[in-house]
Every structure is written in C-alpha cells, then in structure tokens.
Amino acid sequence: MVSVGAGSRCYRNATHLIIGGGVSTPSIRDSTSVAEGMRVPAVDPKVTRRRRIGLVLGVLLAVIVYLLMPSEVDSDLAAALEESGVETTAHALRATAAIAVLMGVWWMTEAIPLAATSRRTTTSP
C-alpha cells in the first residue's frame, strides 16, 4: 500500500489500478512470453521456395507419368504377373508409378516432412 497525496491510497495490481476508492477498467493483455519449446526458428526464404516448387513439381510430374504410362498391360508382364498369382490392372500400375514419382520429388525437395514420404501402412490380417 502506497500513500499518494492527501489521504488517498493507491493499490497496484497486474491488471488494474485502484486510486482513492475509484476503480479503473481492467485491461486484458495477451502474454508476450513464449515457452522455449514453442519458439519456431525462422525458415530461410530459399528453403520455402524450394518446398513450394517441390509441391507443385511433384504433382505435375506424377500426372505426366500417369498419362505417359501405357493404358494396357504388356502381354509379357501380364503373363509374368498371372504366373505369380498377382492380379492387377493398368490403372493400378500407372497409379503406382505416379505415386512413386510424387514421393521421390517430395522427398528430394523436402516439400513435406521426410517421414511422410516414407511412411508405411500396415494392414491387419
């Protein structure tokens, strides 16, 4: 408690100030402090540019590969797959090639986190 002037008292609080019995409007402020683990380092503009180019280029090349792959399965490949008991379609082969290209471009340019391009999914029996 601090005495200010002729008998009026001043109490200081973190959000408001009471002077001589009058109450001021409390102010609410956002905290400017950030925990050490929450600080994000600045990203180099060159890295951001490379990642954006990689995102677009990966999708573009995947579409090109899908369109350039043959729309029918080669007879030799079909015979080999049939002997091994694998049933597939030309669409599945084209999609697999396109996704492989997409993953490779995104991996090389680090357009998305590396773990996302190498993530394996498990199927339950």
DAUR-V120937 format. One record per residue. N is the residue number from 0. SS is DSSP state (helix for helix, strand for strand, loop for the rest). D_CENTER is the distance of its C-alpha to the mean C-alpha in Angstrom with 1 decimal. Layout:
# DAUR-V120937
n=[N | N]
ss=[SS | SS]
d_center=[D_CENTER | D_CENTER]
This chain:
# DAUR-V120937
n=[0 | 1 | 2 | 3 | 4 | 5 | 6 | 7 | 8 | 9 | 10 | 11 | 12 | 13 | 14 | 15 | 16 | 17 | 18 | 19 | 20 | 21 | 22 | 23 | 24 | 25 | 26 | 27 | 28 | 29 | 30 | 31 | 32 | 33 | 34 | 35 | 36 | 37 | 38 | 39 | 40 | 41 | 42 | 43 | 44 | 45 | 46 | 47 | 48 | 49 | 50 | 51 | 52 | 53 | 54 | 55 | 56 | 57 | 58 | 59 | 60 | 61 | 62 | 63 | 64 | 65 | 66 | 67 | 68 | 69 | 70 | 71 | 72 | 73 | 74 | 75 | 76 | 77 | 78 | 79 | 80 | 81 | 82 | 83 | 84 | 85 | 86 | 87 | 88 | 89 | 90 | 91 | 92 | 93 | 94 | 95 | 96 | 97 | 98 | 99 | 100 | 101 | 102 | 103 | 104 | 105 | 106 | 107 | 108 | 109 | 110 | 111 | 112 | 113 | 114 | 115 | 116 | 117 | 118 | 119 | 120 | 121 | 122 | 123 | 124]
ss=[loop | strand | strand | strand | loop | loop | loop | strand | strand | strand | strand | strand | loop | loop | loop | loop | strand | strand | strand | loop | loop | strand | strand | loop | loop | loop | loop | loop | loop | loop | loop | loop | loop | loop | loop | helix | helix | helix | loop | loop | loop | loop | loop | loop | helix | helix | helix | helix | helix | helix | helix | helix | helix | helix | helix | helix | helix | helix | helix | helix | helix | helix | helix | helix | helix | helix | helix | helix | loop | loop | loop | loop | loop | loop | helix | helix | helix | helix | helix | helix | helix | helix | helix | helix | loop | loop | loop | loop | loop | helix | helix | helix | helix | helix | helix | helix | helix | helix | helix | helix | helix | helix | helix | helix | helix | helix | helix | helix | helix | loop | loop | loop | loop | helix | helix | helix | helix | loop | loop | loop | loop | loop | loop | loop | loop]
d_center=[52.0 | 53.1 | 56.2 | 55.8 | 59.0 | 61.9 | 60.9 | 57.4 | 54.7 | 51.0 | 48.3 | 44.9 | 41.8 | 38.1 | 37.6 | 41.1 | 44.5 | 47.8 | 50.8 | 54.3 | 53.2 | 51.0 | 47.3 | 44.7 | 41.5 | 38.8 | 35.7 | 32.3 | 29.9 | 26.2 | 25.9 | 25.2 | 24.8 | 21.5 | 21.4 | 21.1 | 18.1 | 16.2 | 16.6 | 13.8 | 15.4 | 15.6 | 13.8 | 16.5 | 16.7 | 17.6 | 14.4 | 12.4 | 15.1 | 14.9 | 11.2 | 12.0 | 15.2 | 13.8 | 11.7 | 14.9 | 17.3 | 15.9 | 16.3 | 19.6 | 21.0 | 20.2 | 22.1 | 24.9 | 25.3 | 25.5 | 28.1 | 30.1 | 30.4 | 33.7 | 33.9 | 36.5 | 36.5 | 39.0 | 42.1 | 42.0 | 38.4 | 39.3 | 42.4 | 40.5 | 37.9 | 40.7 | 42.6 | 39.7 | 39.2 | 35.8 | 35.5 | 33.0 | 32.8 | 32.1 | 29.1 | 27.6 | 28.3 | 26.9 | 23.7 | 23.4 | 24.1 | 21.6 | 18.7 | 20.0 | 19.9 | 16.3 | 15.2 | 17.5 | 16.4 | 12.6 | 13.9 | 16.4 | 14.3 | 11.2 | 9.2 | 6.5 | 7.4 | 11.1 | 11.4 | 9.7 | 12.2 | 15.1 | 14.6 | 18.0 | 18.9 | 22.4 | 24.8 | 27.4 | 31.0]
